[in-house]
Amino acid sequence: MSAESALEPAQRRRRLPAWPLWIVALALVGVFPLVFSDVTTTSIAVFTLIFMVSASAWNIFSGYSGYLALGHAVFFGTGAYTVALTAQDWHVATGWTIFALLPLGGIVAGAVAIPLGLIALRTRRHTFVVVTIAMFFVFQLLATNLPFTQGTSGVQINTPQWSPYTYNRPFFYVTLAILVLTVLVSFGVRRSRFGLQLMAIRDDEDRARGMGVRVWPVKLAAFTLSAIPIGMAGGMYAYFLGVVYPSVAFDPLFDIAIALMAFLGGLGTLAGPLLGALVLESLQQYFTQQFSNSSLYLIIYGALFLIVILLLPRGVVPSVTQFVGSRRARAAGRRSGGEDAGGLGVDVAGAATP
């Protein structure tokens, strides 16, 4: 048997479709609030899903283009204030009706991303990071000082009159629906010509431009696309808390958190930001609720991130994938070598027989 034929089974195993695993994972997440009905547990789950949406959406731009954005809290806060102010000014009935405002929060966040992108994306890597940080602080100051945002008093959202035992379930399942849509968009971008252009920009922007990629419009489209789910996540965050403050909606730690989540799981991958958000946000919420010293999660963040950088510098998902692929290739090589040696022995024996 040739080495090529011995490698075929391993290649077929590697090519097995991943969608069954995604369906199983979705089913497990879907039954989570039915199995674990404790209010504290489901609250942690809702916050975790919100950050899974945010990290996955951030990855659509930063993970695929290589531009590290540290201003996406602008879109998170914009979506939060859009939903809160609209519900208040339009006297929207509390309950399921307010969920219908979440797409509006995403649209407004996307609209805000266009002029910001027109400015920020004319710069390159390190300058871009500084510009996005500056834009974040501008919006934080605007939210604190503009009269219609009600400053530090915050904007209240009426609390739904749902059963305390199942109160978190609507938030959980609506956020899960947003997450599924975000992952599907990320998957579509990754497999499309548009995604290939983004990855070409990540690898070598000047070379991509020389090959005909319209670099600036592609970056702007990805920047705007990533803002929409984050705006919806911000609206969900505001409704779940029941109030919006400038320091909460425009939190400087938000961008650091979603960047760490994406780096932990694997930047530029589909599952990496989801895994990173699942681990980091659930731990952060757990330690915040269990211990009076809420800064303990920062120590966990630092220690976990240091371990990943030292042991898995590419992130968990790419490193594990590479390790599994290497193991399979070595196993296939050993089988190929053994079978070839056995076949050679038969031939030699046959040749020696008169």
Secondary structure, DSSP 8 states (H G I E B T S, - for coil): --HHHHHHHHHHHHTS-SHHHHHHHHHHHHHHHHH---HHHHHHHHHHHHHHHHHHHHIIIIIHH------THHHHHHHHHHHHHHHHHTT--SSGGGGGGHHHHHHHHHHHHHHHHHHHTTS-HHHHHHHHHHHHHHHHHHHHH-GGGTGGG-EE-------TTTTHHHHHHHHHHHHHHHHHHHHHHHHSHHHHHHHHHHH-HHHHHHTT--HHHHHHHHHHHHHHHHHHHHHHHHHHHTEE-HHHHT-HHHHHHHHHHHHHH-TT-SSHHHHHHHHHHHHHHHHHHH-S-TTHHHHHHHHHHHHHHHH-TT-HHHHHHHHHHHHHHHHHHHHHHHHHHHHHHHHHHHHH--
